[in-house]
């Protein structure tokens, strides 16, 4: 991405974007997310192409009194890529957005050192603490060696 494209993206995300975190349903960790949603398909499509993500939509929307609004287009980026985008556009953001991005990156950096199941601190390049790793291996081995029954085209566990 060129400097001009980064500046354009930063301006777009400053005005129309959303920076936040999402929590995986199964895990304790929170992941950074960058969202962009607006009614101008060409603008969202250009941003999605720059970031090499899929364009989402159109989403039909309507007000509480039943008035139908214009269709909305969106794009989302989660995880490490979202953190990278946040770090890239951070120097170009306003004060409020910069504070929010710093807060999210701080949470993300802390969560990267935690077990995905219980939240305990773990060493570098580890996803689970020793206790959770043992439980995971037991469950995996149990599932691996459990009898399987063929049902149609799919296989089901007994």
N, C-alpha and C positions, 0 to 999 in steps of 0.2 A: 504494500500500500504506500502511495506517495504521501508526502507531508500535506499536500493540498487535500487529498482524500481523507486523511486523518482529521484535519481541521474541519472539513465539511461534516464528517461523521460526529465529531465532538459537538459541533453546533446543533446538529439535528437531535442528538441524544440529550443535550442540555435543555432543549425546548420541548421535545416530545417523548423522550425516553424515560425508562424507569430502571433504577438500580436497586437490587434487593437480594434477599437470600431465600432459598427454598430448602425444605427439610425432606429428605428421602423418607418415604413411609416406613421403611424397614429399619433404617439406621438413625443414629443420634446426630450425625454430622449435618451441618448446614452448608449448602453450596451457593456460591454467588450466581446471580442471574442478571442478564441485561435484556430488557424488553423494549420493543418499539411497536406501537400500534397507532395507526391513523387511517384516514379515509383515502389518502392519495396513494394509489397502488404504485405508481412509477417511482415515488420517493422511497417507499418501503422496499420495493424490489431492488432498487439501486443499492440501498444499505445492505440488504440480504446478500446480494452478489459480491459486494466488497468484503463481507465477512464470511462468505462461502457457507451460508446456511439457507434452509428452505424458507420460502415465502408461505405464510399461513393465511388462510382465508379464502373467499370473503366470509365475514361473519355478519349475519343480519342482526340488526339491533332495533329496539323500539323503546320509546319512553314509557313511563308509568301510565300515562293517559292514552296509550295506544298509537301514538304518532310514530310512523316508521322513519327511521333515520337512514343515512347513507351507509353502505356496506363498509366494514372495517377490515383492514389488512394488517398483518402482524408478523413479527419475527422474534425469536427467543434464542439466547445463547446461555448455556449453563456450565458450571464447573470451572475447570482451569482456563478454558478459552475465554469465559466471561471475566475472570480475574485478570487475564492478560489485556483484554480490551479496556478494563477499568484502569489498569496501570498506564496504558498508552494515552488515554484521553484525560487522565487526572490533571496534568498541568494546564490544560485548556479549559477546565470547568470553572464555574462560578463558585462562590464561597459555600453555599448550602449543599450543592451537589458534591463538592470536594470533601466536605465533612462526612457525608453519607458514604461515599466511596471508601474513604479511609477507615470508617467504622466497619464496613463489610469486609474489606481486605484484612483487617485486624482479626475479625472473627474467623475468616477463612484460614489464615495462617495458623491460628491457634488450633482450629479443628483438624488441620492436616496432621497434627501430631497426636491425634486421639483415636482410640479404638472405635470402629464403625458401629459396634453393637452396644458397648457399655459406657463409652466415653472416657475411659482411663487413658492416661498418657502412655504412648508407646514409642519405640525407637524409630529412627528414620527408615523410610521405605517399608513400614509395616502397617497393615490395615487392622489387625486384631491384636488384643493382648493375649498372653499365653493361655489364660483360662478360656477365653472365647474361641481361640484357635483349636484347643483340644475338643471343645464341644462341637465346633464346626466339622472337625475331622471325623468324630464319631458319627454325626448325622450323615455326612457324606459317605462314609464306609457302609453304614447301615442301608442307605438308599442304593448304593452301588451293588450290594449283595442281596437285596431283597428280591423275591421272586416276581417276575413280570408276566402278565397275561396278555396275549395278543387279542385285541378287540378291534375289529375292522382294520383300518389303516394305521391307527395309533396304538401305542403300547401303554398299558396302564399298570400302575403298581397295585399289589394286593393290600 
